[in-house]
Amino acid sequence: MKNAIVLLAEGFEEVEAVTPIDYLRRAGISVTIVAVSDSAADGSLSVKGARGITVNADALLYDILRQGQTAAYDAVIIPGGMPGAANIAASKEAGTLIKEMAAAGKFVCAICAAPAVVLAPLGLLSGKKFTCYPGMEEKVSNGKWTDERVAIDGAIITSRGAGTAGAFAVAIIGQMLGEAAGEKIAGAVLL
């Protein structure tokens, strides 16, 4: 079974987080929701999104790293939303996880503001084709921006925003399990 982590920090974009969680689970991928916010420092697994919706995480990022569990995951998914993406970018632990997964050739997936705010400062978009929320590409000096709904360059998968969350999730499934699996989920949800 394939495994993915979805990072949630206070102010995440709910659609960009929940859609991949839902679609990947429908496809049979195990998804662990991981709290990265300041509120998680006290052991709380509740993370509030940008629209006030609270999602309960399965684990704290600190615990995943401390227990050395990152090798068990095949993908990391980073929703956008502000200040959610900025909060992930500010987390040293999140940066460590994302860089470890990228170095191991795992899928690093980011949507909306997250490609520009999280991946670019980590050097993960250097020379890579990417997309993001319109206007955020100006923050990325060394990547190859495209206006496609979803951009795939090796193990880096990026997307534009809440309206592309379904296509983003299907692309991740397609890369992890094969195109037919992604198409099956797209058909099942009438995407």
C-alpha angles and dihedrals in degrees: 000000000000120000132208136184122214112200116215124190128173109285097027119158104256099210091050091053104037097043094059091042091052098042095045091050090049087055092053097256114140109236124197115197108214126197116223100167132113088251089062090062089078091051097265116145094194116105122185118218130217092267095047097261112139120214123193112227124217095224145002117254090229090060094047090054096040091052092048093236099143094098089065092066128084098191143019119209121201118193120207128223126120132292086008096073091045090050091053090047089052092052113097089196093054090049090051092051094046093048092047091051093046091049089052091053093249121148114273109195126184134170138195111348094355098083091056099033101038111019101038096056088051089056093243096126095052106132091350130126108242144158132205144160109319111274095017090091087076088073091060114078103174106037131090106245121206130181092225117130090239127015123198122192111168107301094345114098119181135174140187111242151300092317091057097045093105093051089045092053092046090050091052091050090048092053095044100041106014134274094278091059091052092048091049092056092044089054094044093054093039091240 
